[in-house]
Amino acid sequence: MDFNLKPEKLHRQNIPTARLPSGTVIEIPIFSYEAKKKGPTLLLMAGMHGDEINGVEIMRRIISQKLYKVSAGRVILIPIFNVFGFINFSREVPDGKDVNRSFPGTKNGSLASQFAYFLTDEVLPHVDFGIDFHTGGKLINNYPQVRAMLDDEKNESLARAFASPFVINSPFRDRSLRKAAGKLGKSMLVYEAGESLKLRKPAIDEGIAGMLRVMKHLGLIETAPEPKKNSIIIGKSSWSRASRAGLHYAQARNGAFVKKGEVLGVISDPYGDYERPIKATHDCYVLSINNNPVVNRGDALFHTGIAAE
């Protein structure tokens, strides 16, 4: 890719990546904006999973409101990375694989692996920092949160600058973009908020405000919105799972603090024979709620976290 372009102008490059069986070319639009003053390069991207729409809307607003116009450094924007998934309302690409479990990818591997290879080989070498916007998948509603490697000083400072309601200390997942970027010495945050295929204004607004705070932290812009309150740093998190199949009624409020023994939700059968509460096993914050009303045994229902000491 060519990022040596005229400064103080938004550039768009449509990168052909694959074809539909009909022969139609699939392109990934990639935008870039560079100030005259030197500074770091920030990657902003969404649509790694095609059904995670809140991030796509965040990127759309960044472009339409010209929030990319930095006074120093450069911004690279990818509003929809997984175009196949986006047009099919799907998390995956047509081969059924998750692009975010395919990094660093290979040039001639599966379709997901080829997408990952393109980002690793063509984009990441030009990047210093990044924010990857995500949404909860499969009816899981994520309260606005950033996931970062807090053992890494640069990653921690970036996460604290974003200042989302929750910052979760999250190790790298194998074959993820975050891990591939980390191996190249790039600091990448993952922002998670809302539910797949549903636009949520609070999740979108929080993502944009956090992005602007990161820009200010990196010296790309001079002003940014102040956070409403300090982030809660989550040191440990876990999922409460369904002990049996049935109808699921969530009772806890997303983002709330709950005490050990409080009821998070209830599982019942469709015929009125039983009703079983799901209780918090420790004092914790509710980070995510599965909104699927019909669940099977073992399904993840509530993601809860314990604040770091």
Residue, then its C-alpha position, 0 to 999 in steps of 0.5 A: m500500500d502507498f501511504n506516501l501521499k499529499p498531507e492534509k488531505l483524506h486519501r482513499q485507496n480501494i484495495p482488491t482482496a478477493r472475488l465473489p463466485s460471480g466474479t465481482v471484485i471485493e475491495i477494502p476501502i482504506f483511508s489515510y490522513e497525514a498532518k504536515k507536522k510529524g508524529p505517530t501513526l494511529l490505525l483505527m479499524a472496525g468490521m473485523h467481524g462483519d456483524e459487529i456494526n457499532g464499530v462500523e458506525i464509529m468509523r463512519r462518524i469519524i470520517s463524516q465528522k472529519l475527526y481524522k483531521v489531526s494536527a500531527g502524525r497520521v491516521i489510517l482508517i479501515p471502516i469495514f475490514n471483513v467486507f464478506g461478513f458485513i454483506n452477509f451479516s456474518r462474523e466469519v468470511p465465507d470459508g467459515k473461519d474467524v479472521n481474528r483467529s487467523f493472524p499473522g496469516t499466509k499469502n496463499g492460505s484460507l480466505a481468512s488467513q489471506f485477509a490477516y496476511f494482508l493486514t499484517d504485511e501491508v498495513l501494520p508495518h506503517v502503524d505505531f498504535g491502533i484501536d480495533f473496534h468490536t461488538g459483542g457477538k451472538l446476542i452478547n451485549n458488552y458494556p463499553q470496555v477496553r481490553a489491553m495487556l496491562d503488563d505492557e507499559k505502552n499498552e497500559s498508558l493507551a488503555r488509561a488514556f481511552a478511559s472507557p468505563f472498564v479496562i480489562n487486563s486481557p492476555f493476547r489470544d493466539r492468532s489474534l490481531r492484537k498478538a500479531a501487532g504486539k510481536l511487531g512492537k505495535s500497541m493495539l487496543v480492542y474496544e468492545a461495546g454493544e451487541s451484534l447487528k444492533l446500533r447503540k448510541p452510548a456504545i458509539d459515543e463512548g468509542i468516539a470519545g475514547m478514540l479522541r482521548v487516545m489521539k490527544h494522549l499521542g499528541l495528534i490533537e490538542t483537545a479531547p472530551e474529559p471522561k465522565k469518571n475514572s475507568i475501573i481496572i478489571g484484574k480478573s474476569s470469568w463467565s457464569r454459565a448455564s447449568r442446564a438448558g431452558l429460558h434465560y431471564a437476565q436480572a442484573r444490570n449491565g455495568a453494575f456492581v453486584k455482591k456475592g450471592e446476588v441473583l444475576g438471572v434465572i433459567s426456567d423450563p418452558y413448562g413451569d416445572y423448575e426455575r433456577p437462579i444464577k448467582a454471583t460467586h463473588d463481589c464483581y462488576v457485570l461486564s457483558i450479558n448474553n441476551n439470548p432468551v433460549v440457552n443450552r447447558g454450558d452457554a456463557l451468560f454473564h461475564t463478570g470481573i473483579a477490580a484490580e487492587 
